[in-house]
Amino acid sequence: MAERSGRAGAEPAARSAPAPAGARPRTWRTPLRLVLRFGPPILGIVVIGSAIVASIGGEISHARFALGIILIALGFSARLVPGR
């Protein structure tokens, strides 16, 4: 008799295993957290980068630098959105 290993000849699972009792399905909050976590910091880096390039030409805009810092700090707001 040939032994059946876990890999060879195993049928692919037709259904996924039932979720544990404490697990919750993904909700609209998950994409919101991702957008809040990665969107503003990336925009902040772009704004600060453009402010640096403009300042090389002599146009120093403190408001642009401040906006960039605020956008980067806004990335921490993702921690305020409840998790799963």
Buried (B, 14 or more C-beta within 10 A) or exposed (E): EEEEEEEEEEEEEEEEEEEEEEEEEEEEEEEEBEEBBEBBBEBBEEBBEEBEEEBEEEEEEEEBBEBBEEBBEBBEEBEEBEEE
